[in-house]
């Protein structure tokens, strides 16, 4: 008798092998379909992104006056749907009104993305993404890229969870305005104002709740936005702020990095921005006196280049200047000492839960600097969830943090975030 005719009889080794082979075939078939869909979507997005690039100059032209003198912060000035939105989502490129360091009206660009799934009855919660350094020149805006969503850490996971995403370019990127590089007030204004702008897009179905999420430079912007949200955007409901390898303490950052290529690059972006923003207060000559003659000559060329896409050109200029770019440490030289302190996070308490992730192999934002900032938050009795990421460098910090971040966001939605201050 065939043993398979006996109910409950165990299959033979040959049958087990056949079953395993069938499972492998099914898994491989599913993977092939998924990969095929991803490739097809990638081809679609690339082709549509190429077409969109041809229309960008017209879209990003700042209105005159810039913007309307009566435009409230967060007012959408111009918007267009993005054909290359990720599969299962709808996205818009937006120009919106914001404010600079002096409180003057400016125009800022960015993107808003929502999943195509039904929105909750009270509207979608927004994750306001603050991106890491891409450069300081107008052309370096993430939304101007062939893939305008490339640098949004966790985009697919957040959309799958039902969140809307609002991602600013920051002032001076995309739209031809003064650079805001590492200037905490205009950066944080632009982060908060794009949440308002997202709410102005009727089809996005945005609610009043939002979360801040930033990496590196974006960590600084997100932390300042958290400090200032209640005063600057009281109509919005901030639930929490998450950062990865944040540039929280600019004084320490500059001291740690000024004698390497990264520090020279950061300074070359910051010096023109700070000169324009603080010239009336400290004087252009006093601000630029920190530069050596060689540094002064090279700064305009470096500031015109984008990080990541033009690294080789930047390093070719910055490399020979290491050790000879500045006359002294900006962190201990006025007026830089004052300017860096004013643009470092921690001056005001954060009253919502905070998520902090820090790679332990980070050579740009030193782990010790983030440790010190977290200690400062804990001393202020802030609810902090701090995650040290072993063997993670600066560039991967936001992506490595995603599993813990998504768990924390779930806790935040349940109003039960798990802090770990001592």
C-alpha positions as a printed Julia matrix, in Angstrom:
422×3 Matrix{Float64}:
   0.0    0.0     0.0
   1.15   3.52   -0.75
   1.87   5.07    2.68
   0.26   8.35    1.56
  -3.08   6.47    1.5
  -2.88   6.13    5.29
  -4.36   9.24    6.91
  -1.83  11.11    8.98
   1.17   9.18    7.63
   4.39  11.25    7.5
   5.59  12.17    4.0
   8.79  10.64    2.74
  12.11  12.53    2.49
  11.55  12.7    -1.26
   8.15  14.35   -0.71
   9.69  16.82    1.76
  12.33  17.76   -0.81
   9.68  18.22   -3.49
   7.66  20.41   -1.14
  10.7   22.55   -0.35
  11.45  22.9    -4.06
   7.87  24.04   -4.72
   8.12  26.61   -1.91
  11.41  27.91   -3.31
   9.86  28.19   -6.77
   6.86  30.1    -5.33
   9.12  32.45   -3.33
  11.37  33.06   -6.32
   8.34  33.7    -8.52
   6.93  36.22   -6.04
  10.31  37.91   -5.73
  10.63  38.06   -9.5
   7.2   39.7    -9.75
   8.04  42.19   -6.99
  11.43  43.01   -8.54
   9.8   43.34  -11.94
   7.23  45.76  -10.55
   9.95  47.77   -8.8
  12.02  47.92  -11.97
   9.0   48.92  -14.03
   8.1   51.6   -11.47
  11.72  52.79  -11.46
  11.71  53.08  -15.26
   8.4   54.95  -15.13
   9.64  57.35  -12.44
  12.92  57.95  -14.29
  11.16  58.77  -17.57
   8.61  61.01  -15.88
  11.33  62.65  -13.77
  13.28  63.47  -16.95
  10.17  65.12  -18.41
   9.54  67.09  -15.21
  13.06  68.48  -15.13
  12.34  70.38  -18.33
   9.52  72.32  -16.64
  11.34  73.05  -13.36
  12.8   76.51  -14.21
   9.33  77.97  -14.76
   7.85  76.37  -11.66
  10.64  77.5    -9.32
  10.68  81.12  -10.5
   9.94  83.19   -7.42
   6.85  85.4    -7.63
   7.36  89.15   -7.63
   7.07  90.47   -4.99
   8.47  87.4    -3.26
   5.91  86.29   -2.13
   2.82  88.5    -1.9
   3.3   90.9     1.02
   0.03  89.61    2.45
   0.88  85.9     2.22
   0.69  84.21    5.61
   3.43  81.68    6.45
   2.53  78.32    4.92
   0.37  79.78    2.14
   0.72  77.74   -1.06
   1.9   80.04   -3.83
   2.13  77.42   -6.56
   1.7   73.64   -6.7
   1.77  70.87   -9.28
   1.24  67.14   -9.1
   4.41  65.08   -9.57
   3.96  62.38  -12.2
   6.93  60.38  -10.86
   5.39  59.86   -7.41
   6.19  56.47   -5.84
   3.73  53.7    -6.68
   0.67  53.84   -4.45
   1.05  57.52   -3.62
   0.22  61.0    -4.87
   2.74  63.83   -4.61
   2.91  67.54   -5.24
   5.76  69.96   -5.75
   4.96  73.19   -3.88
   6.13  76.76   -3.48
   4.96  78.31   -0.24
   5.43  81.42    1.89
   7.78  81.41    4.88
   9.92  83.82    6.91
  13.67  84.46    7.11
  15.78  85.25   10.19
  14.63  88.88   10.2
  10.98  87.93    9.75
  10.79  89.02    6.11
   8.6   87.1     3.63
  10.4   84.54    1.47
   9.39  81.76   -0.91
  10.43  78.16   -0.23
  10.0   74.96   -2.24
   9.4   71.35   -1.26
   7.29  68.26   -1.83
   4.2   66.76   -0.21
   3.45  63.04   -0.55
   0.4   61.08    0.62
  -0.54  57.41    0.33
  -3.47  56.55   -1.9
  -5.16  54.65    0.94
  -8.21  56.3     2.56
  -7.4   59.07    5.03
  -8.6   58.89    8.65
 -11.71  60.91    9.48
  -9.59  63.51   11.28
  -7.07  63.71    8.43
  -3.61  62.29    7.91
  -0.79  62.85   10.38
   2.15  64.59    8.68
   5.78  63.58    9.05
   7.77  66.76    8.36
  11.07  65.54    6.94
  14.17  67.74    7.34
  16.9   66.52    5.01
  20.66  66.3     5.62
  23.1   68.58    3.81
  22.76  68.56    0.03
  24.55  71.87   -0.49
  23.83  75.57   -0.18
  23.34  76.59   -3.81
  19.88  76.93   -5.34
  20.46  73.97   -7.68
  21.07  71.61   -4.71
  17.4   71.36   -3.69
  16.27  67.74   -3.24
  13.0   68.48   -5.05
  14.99  69.53   -8.13
  16.56  66.09   -8.46
  15.66  63.5   -11.07
  14.2   61.61   -8.09
  12.81  64.36   -5.83
  12.13  61.79   -3.09
  15.58  60.22   -3.01
  16.77  61.55    0.35
  13.59  61.01    2.4
  14.62  58.37    4.92
  11.83  55.85    5.52
   9.5   57.28    2.87
   8.02  53.94    1.78
   7.62  52.69    5.35
   5.95  55.91    6.46
   3.56  55.92    3.52
   2.71  52.28    4.21
   1.81  53.32    7.78
  -0.59  55.94    6.42
   1.46  59.06    7.14
   1.65  62.04    4.82
   5.16  63.42    4.24
   6.03  67.1     3.88
   9.66  67.69    2.86
  11.02  71.21    2.61
  14.05  72.14    0.52
  14.94  74.93    3.06
  15.21  78.6     2.05
  17.72  79.23   -0.71
  17.42  75.75   -2.23
  15.13  75.43   -5.24
  13.94  79.03   -5.15
  16.55  81.75   -5.57
  16.55  83.22   -2.06
  19.37  83.8     0.43
  20.92  80.55    1.74
  19.72  79.37    5.15
  22.47  76.79    5.65
  22.65  75.91    9.38
  20.58  79.0    10.21
  18.18  77.5    12.7
  15.32  80.01   12.56
  14.68  80.15    8.78
  15.31  76.4     8.45
  12.83  75.57   11.21
  10.32  78.09    9.85
  10.42  76.32    6.48
   9.92  72.92    8.15
   6.84  74.13   10.04
   5.46  76.12    7.14
   5.45  73.18    4.74
   3.19  71.36    7.22
   0.84  74.31    6.92
   1.22  74.21    3.12
   0.36  70.5     3.05
  -2.87  71.34    4.87
  -3.71  73.81    2.09
  -3.73  70.98   -0.5
  -7.32  69.78   -0.36
  -6.71  66.39   -1.95
  -3.96  65.58    0.56
  -6.56  65.38    3.38
  -4.19  66.57    6.1
  -5.13  66.75    9.77
  -3.7   68.95   12.54
  -1.19  66.45   13.97
   2.42  66.23   12.84
   5.76  64.69   13.74
   9.22  66.11   12.98
  11.93  63.83   11.55
  15.41  65.04   10.6
  18.93  63.83    9.87
  22.2   65.75   10.43
  21.55  69.35    9.28
  17.91  68.32    9.29
  18.29  67.23   12.91
  19.2   70.79   13.82
  16.21  72.11   11.84
  13.81  69.58   13.4
  14.98  70.24   16.97
  14.61  74.0    16.53
  11.18  73.47   14.96
  10.2   71.46   18.04
  11.46  74.22   20.34
   9.58  76.92   18.4
   6.43  75.13   17.18
   4.06  76.24   19.93
   4.92  79.91   19.4
   5.36  79.91   15.62
   2.58  77.51   14.55
   0.17  77.22   17.51
  -2.67  75.95   15.31
  -0.74  72.71   14.62
  -0.42  69.81   17.07
   3.14  68.56   17.4
   3.24  64.98   18.67
   7.0   64.39   18.78
  10.37  64.98   17.17
  12.81  62.36   15.88
  16.41  62.99   14.86
  19.36  60.94   13.65
  22.95  62.16   14.12
  21.67  65.7    14.71
  23.86  68.76   14.22
  22.55  69.91   17.59
  25.64  71.66   18.94
  27.29  73.7    16.19
  30.06  74.87   18.51
  31.21  71.3    19.1
  30.6   70.34   15.46
  32.82  73.13   14.19
  35.56  72.41   16.74
  35.52  68.7    15.9
  35.5   69.04   12.1
  37.15  72.28   11.01
  40.51  70.54   10.44
  39.23  67.98    7.92
  37.61  68.04    4.48
  34.09  67.73    5.88
  34.62  70.68    8.2
  36.0   72.86    5.42
  33.01  71.94    3.24
  30.5   72.7     6.01
  32.2   76.03    6.74
  32.22  76.98    3.04
  28.43  76.55    2.98
  27.85  78.27    6.32
  30.06  81.35    5.94
  28.16  82.95    3.01
  24.81  82.16    4.68
  25.86  83.62    8.03
  27.44  86.64    6.38
  24.19  87.51    4.6
  22.04  86.87    7.69
  24.22  88.61   10.3
  26.0   91.38    8.36
  23.69  94.07    9.74
  24.43  92.93   13.29
  28.14  92.13   13.22
  29.42  93.53    9.93
  30.47  91.61    6.84
  34.19  92.18    7.41
  34.09  90.9    11.0
  32.29  87.72    9.95
  34.56  86.97    6.98
  37.75  87.78    8.92
  37.75  84.14   10.05
  38.94  83.12    6.55
  42.52  82.97    5.39
  43.2   84.62    2.0
  43.19  81.17    0.37
  39.95  80.29    2.17
  38.29  83.52    1.08
  39.28  82.91   -2.53
  37.99  79.32   -2.55
  34.72  79.75   -0.64
  32.54  80.98   -3.54
  33.58  78.02   -5.69
  32.86  75.47   -2.94
  29.56  77.1    -1.96
  28.36  76.74   -5.57
  28.79  72.93   -5.51
  26.31  70.32   -4.28
  27.22  67.64   -1.78
  26.95  64.02   -2.97
  26.55  64.89   -6.66
  29.72  67.02   -6.88
  31.86  65.56   -4.09
  34.96  65.11   -6.19
  35.0   68.77   -7.18
  34.42  69.88   -3.59
  37.19  67.66   -2.24
  39.59  68.83   -4.93
  39.18  72.39   -3.63
  38.77  71.65    0.08
  41.55  69.07    0.43
  44.5   71.46   -0.03
  42.85  73.91    2.39
  42.68  71.54    5.37
  44.57  73.26    8.17
  44.68  76.52    6.24
  41.07  77.46    5.58
  40.41  79.59    8.67
  42.64  81.81   10.78
  41.34  80.38   14.08
  38.7   78.04   15.46
  35.29  79.68   14.74
  33.89  78.06   17.87
  36.16  80.21   20.04
  36.36  83.34   17.87
  33.8   86.15   17.89
  31.4   86.85   16.32
  31.32  83.18   15.27
  31.19  81.95   18.84
  27.96  83.87   19.4
  26.42  82.93   16.05
  27.15  79.22   16.51
  25.74  79.26   20.03
  22.54  80.99   18.89
  22.04  78.34   16.19
  22.68  75.37   18.48
  19.7   73.44   19.83
  18.86  73.3    23.52
  18.17  76.94   24.3
  14.47  76.24   24.88
  12.93  73.08   26.35
  11.13  70.6    24.11
   7.79  69.63   25.61
   6.98  66.65   23.37
   8.65  63.21   23.26
  12.03  63.1    21.49
  13.61  60.18   19.59
  17.39  60.37   19.08
  19.53  57.89   17.11
  23.3   58.12   16.85
  25.72  55.92   14.93
  28.7   54.93   17.01
  31.06  55.01   14.0
  30.05  58.56   13.04
  33.1   60.71   12.23
  31.13  63.89   11.43
  28.71  64.25   14.35
  30.72  62.74   17.19
  28.78  60.27   19.38
  30.03  62.14   22.45
  28.36  65.34   21.18
  24.99  63.59   20.85
  25.47  61.96   24.25
  25.93  65.42   25.74
  22.85  66.79   24.0
  20.71  63.88   25.22
  22.0   64.47   28.76
  20.91  68.1    28.38
  17.42  67.01   27.27
  17.14  64.6    30.16
  18.19  67.32   32.59
  15.28  69.38   31.22
  12.99  66.4    32.01
  12.24  65.8    28.34
  10.85  62.37   27.42
  13.77  60.99   25.37
  14.15  57.63   23.62
  17.89  57.39   22.84
  19.3   54.68   20.58
  23.01  54.13   20.01
  23.61  52.34   16.71
  26.75  50.15   16.76
  29.0   50.22   13.66
  26.8   52.83   11.92
  28.41  55.86   10.27
  26.97  59.32    9.67
  25.46  58.71    6.25
  23.49  55.62    7.29
  22.22  56.84   10.67
  18.67  57.74    9.59
  18.17  54.47    7.68
  19.65  52.34   10.46
  17.29  54.04   12.92
  14.11  53.19   10.98
  13.12  49.96   12.82
  13.25  51.71   16.2
  11.72  54.87   14.78
   8.67  53.04   13.42
   8.12  51.36   16.8
   8.42  54.74   18.53
   5.92  56.32   16.12
   3.46  53.57   16.98
   3.96  54.3    20.68
   3.5   57.99   19.97
   0.16  57.33   18.26
  -0.93  55.41   21.39
   0.36  58.24   23.61
   2.73  55.77   25.26
   6.28  56.54   24.08
   9.02  54.7    25.96
  11.78  57.05   27.1
  15.06  55.84   28.57
  16.55  58.8    30.43
  18.38  57.62   33.57
